[in-house]
Amino acid sequence: MAKALLLSDVDGDGLEETGWVLLYLHIATEGKIAVGTPVSIEPEDRISLLQERKCYRNHVHIARKYNSEWMNATGAIPFTLSGWSPYQGQREYLGGLTRGNQVVSASTVGSQESLVSY
């Protein structure tokens, strides 16, 4: 099964090997932005729709690289988005996000309790 993904070259030099690169996985191919299209980082800007497969509808993966090295979301430079910081669970897919005193645990079934908004 193919996984639709989008790579965003944040520094805009056209090289995935330099600077920051963001990866989005499980996004739709229909409506996806064209290669080379500048991407705004404004919250209301749409990059793509979620991939229309039943198993992917409730989530998207996002990861980052810096100078070709994958960066751990909970490492020395946490991957904080709109104030939400990740925490690592006992195993894969058991972590979550915190913002202030709010805690959201990951859910494999896309439960309402795991919904995060900015």
C-alpha contacts under 8 A as a table, 3 or more apart, distances in Angstrom:
res1	aa1	res2	aa2	distance
3	K	25	L	6.84
3	K	26	H	5.91
3	K	27	I	7.99
4	A	25	L	6.05
4	A	26	H	5.30
4	A	27	I	5.44
4	A	28	A	6.29
4	A	29	T	6.39
4	A	51	Q	7.22
5	L	23	L	6.99
5	L	24	Y	5.46
5	L	25	L	4.41
5	L	26	H	6.09
5	L	27	I	5.97
6	L	23	L	5.78
6	L	24	Y	5.14
6	L	25	L	6.65
6	L	27	I	7.53
7	L	21	V	6.61
7	L	22	L	5.64
7	L	23	L	4.62
7	L	24	Y	6.48
8	S	21	V	5.46
8	S	22	L	5.03
8	S	23	L	6.44
8	S	39	V	7.62
9	D	12	G	5.37
9	D	13	D	7.20
9	D	14	G	6.46
9	D	15	L	7.07
9	D	16	E	6.28
9	D	19	G	7.79
9	D	20	W	6.48
9	D	21	V	4.69
9	D	22	L	6.75
10	V	19	G	7.27
10	V	20	W	5.44
10	V	21	V	5.56
10	V	22	L	7.15
11	D	19	G	5.98
11	D	20	W	6.34
11	D	21	V	7.86
12	G	15	L	7.78
13	D	18	T	7.91
15	L	18	T	5.82
16	E	19	G	7.62
16	E	21	V	6.42
16	E	67	N	7.79
16	E	68	S	6.93
17	E	66	Y	7.87
17	E	67	N	5.24
17	E	68	S	4.71
18	T	66	Y	6.78
18	T	67	N	4.27
18	T	68	S	6.43
19	G	65	K	7.84
19	G	66	Y	5.23
19	G	67	N	4.94
19	G	68	S	7.86
20	W	64	R	6.95
20	W	65	K	5.66
20	W	66	Y	4.55
20	W	67	N	6.63
21	V	64	R	5.60
21	V	65	K	5.16
21	V	66	Y	6.45
22	L	62	I	6.95
22	L	63	A	5.79
22	L	64	R	4.48
22	L	65	K	6.54
23	L	61	H	7.80
23	L	62	I	5.42
23	L	63	A	5.08
23	L	64	R	5.97
24	Y	27	I	7.05
24	Y	60	V	6.82
24	Y	61	H	5.58
24	Y	62	I	4.59
24	Y	63	A	6.74
25	L	60	V	5.79
25	L	61	H	4.97
25	L	62	I	6.46
26	H	50	L	6.16
26	H	51	Q	5.22
26	H	56	Y	6.16
26	H	59	H	7.57
26	H	60	V	5.48
26	H	61	H	6.84
27	I	32	K	7.89
27	I	48	S	6.20
27	I	49	L	5.71
27	I	50	L	4.30
27	I	51	Q	4.23
27	I	52	E	7.98
27	I	60	V	6.95
28	A	31	G	6.98
28	A	32	K	6.47
28	A	48	S	6.33
28	A	49	L	5.33
28	A	50	L	5.28
28	A	51	Q	3.83
28	A	52	E	6.41
29	T	32	K	5.31
29	T	48	S	7.85
29	T	51	Q	7.27
30	E	48	S	8.00
30	E	49	L	7.87
31	G	48	S	6.03
31	G	49	L	6.99
32	K	47	I	6.49
32	K	48	S	4.76
32	K	49	L	7.27
33	I	37	T	6.54
33	I	47	I	6.30
33	I	48	S	6.80
34	A	37	T	5.62
39	V	47	I	7.41
40	S	45	D	6.66
41	I	45	D	7.14
42	E	45	D	5.59
46	R	49	L	7.61
50	L	56	Y	7.26
50	L	57	R	6.04
50	L	58	N	7.92
50	L	59	H	7.42
50	L	60	V	6.89
51	Q	56	Y	6.17
51	Q	57	R	6.29
52	E	56	Y	6.94
52	E	57	R	6.04
53	R	56	Y	5.37
53	R	57	R	6.02
54	K	57	R	5.51
55	C	58	N	7.55
56	Y	59	H	5.91
56	Y	60	V	7.32
58	N	109	V	7.98
58	N	110	G	5.65
59	H	110	G	7.34
63	A	70	W	7.78
63	A	71	M	7.70
63	A	73	A	7.60
64	R	70	W	6.03
64	R	71	M	5.86
65	K	68	S	5.63
65	K	69	E	5.14
65	K	70	W	4.28
65	K	71	M	5.47
66	Y	69	E	5.27
66	Y	70	W	6.56
66	Y	71	M	6.85
71	M	75	G	7.30
71	M	77	I	8.00
72	N	75	G	4.97
72	N	77	I	7.93
72	N	78	P	7.46
72	N	79	F	7.83
73	A	77	I	7.44
73	A	78	P	5.23
73	A	79	F	4.76
73	A	86	P	6.46
74	T	77	I	7.17
74	T	78	P	4.86
74	T	79	F	6.69
74	T	85	S	7.89
74	T	86	P	5.82
74	T	87	Y	5.90
74	T	88	Q	6.56
75	G	78	P	5.49
78	P	85	S	6.60
78	P	86	P	7.02
79	F	85	S	6.37
79	F	86	P	6.77
80	T	83	G	5.87
80	T	84	W	5.35
80	T	85	S	4.53
80	T	86	P	6.94
81	L	84	W	5.17
81	L	85	S	6.76
82	S	118	Y	5.88
83	G	99	R	5.72
84	W	97	L	5.79
84	W	98	T	5.35
84	W	99	R	4.71
85	S	97	L	5.27
85	S	98	T	5.26
85	S	99	R	6.35
86	P	95	G	7.28
86	P	96	G	5.64
86	P	97	L	4.32
86	P	98	T	6.37
87	Y	95	G	5.47
87	Y	96	G	5.44
87	Y	97	L	5.87
87	Y	98	T	7.39
88	Q	91	R	7.87
88	Q	94	L	7.19
88	Q	95	G	4.47
88	Q	96	G	6.83
89	G	92	E	6.79
89	G	93	Y	7.23
89	G	94	L	4.57
89	G	95	G	3.86
89	G	96	G	7.31
90	Q	94	L	6.37
90	Q	95	G	7.42
91	R	94	L	5.64
91	R	95	G	7.66
92	E	95	G	7.19
93	Y	106	A	6.30
93	Y	107	S	7.54
93	Y	108	T	7.40
94	L	105	S	7.07
94	L	106	A	5.70
94	L	107	S	7.54
95	G	105	S	6.05
95	G	106	A	5.72
96	G	103	V	7.35
96	G	104	V	5.50
96	G	105	S	4.22
96	G	106	A	4.92
97	L	103	V	5.92
97	L	104	V	5.22
97	L	105	S	6.50
97	L	106	A	7.92
98	T	101	N	7.04
98	T	102	Q	5.50
98	T	103	V	4.53
98	T	104	V	6.29
99	R	102	Q	5.18
99	R	103	V	6.73
104	V	113	E	6.87
104	V	114	S	5.57
104	V	115	L	7.69
104	V	116	V	7.55
105	S	113	E	7.70
105	S	114	S	5.93
106	A	114	S	5.83
107	S	110	G	5.44
107	S	111	S	6.24
107	S	114	S	5.99
108	T	111	S	7.94
110	G	114	S	6.49
110	G	115	L	7.57
111	S	114	S	5.56
111	S	115	L	7.12
112	Q	115	L	5.39
